Amino acid sequence: MVEVTLWGSLAAAAEGNSKVEIEAKNIRELFARLSERFPRLEPLMARGIAVAIDGTIYRDTWSKELPTGAEIYLLPRLAGG
């Protein structure tokens, strides 16, 4: 089980929850479980979400493991290089 902080509009799409606990071992599983639990998150995830794990941002790194006790933040992906 990991605790995930949802940033900005993601929290609104998750029924107002800014933090959720969810059973997931990697980013792919996290996104799948969040989609099941909060269907309004799915379109936002389709547009792109970045995942910050202990201060490092991951984009499209689906197999990245989610360590127990890590600080995990989901935020809308920013455009740019």
N, C-alpha and C positions, 0 to 999 in steps of 0.2 A: 504494500500500500504506500502510495506517495501522496504528498500534499502539493497541490498545484495552485499557484496564484494566477488569476485571469486578469489581464490588464484592460482597462477602458471598455470599449464596446463588447469585448468578449464576455465580460461579467454580465452585462445586460442580456446577452443572448443565452446565458446560463442561469436564467431565472433570478438574476440579481446576485448570484453567488460570486464573490470575489476570490474565494478560496474553496477548493473541493478536494476531497480525498478520493483516490481512485486506485484500483488495482491494475497496474500495468508494469511490464518489465522493460519496455523500450518505447521510443517515440511513436512508432507505428501503432502499437497496442494502445497507447495513451489516446491518440487521435480517434481510433475506432471506438473505444469505450466512451469517450466524451461525446461522440456523435450519437451513440445509442442513448445515452443518458440525457443529453441536451440537443435535440434535433435542430434547434435554431442556430447552433454553432456550425453545423455542416457547411452552409454557404460561405461563412467566413473562413473556414479552413480551406475550402476550395480555392479561395482567392489568395491564400498564403498566410501562414502563421509561423513566426519564429519561436524557437524554444530556447530559453536561457537556463542553463544548468550550472549552478554555482558560479554565475557570472560570465560563462562562456556561451555565446549565441550559436545555435545550430540551425541550419536551414537545409531541408531535404536530406537529413542524415537519419533516415528512418530506423536503422538498427541500433542507434545510440542507446545504451542502457541507461536506465533511470536509477541511480544509486539511492538506497534507503537513507533518509535524512537529508538529502540534497535540497537546496533551494531551487525550485523549479518555477519559472514564470513563462506564461504564454502571452505573446504580444503580436498585434498585427504586423505583418512584414512590411518593412519600409522600402520604398523604391530607391534605387541608387546603386552606386558601384563600390 
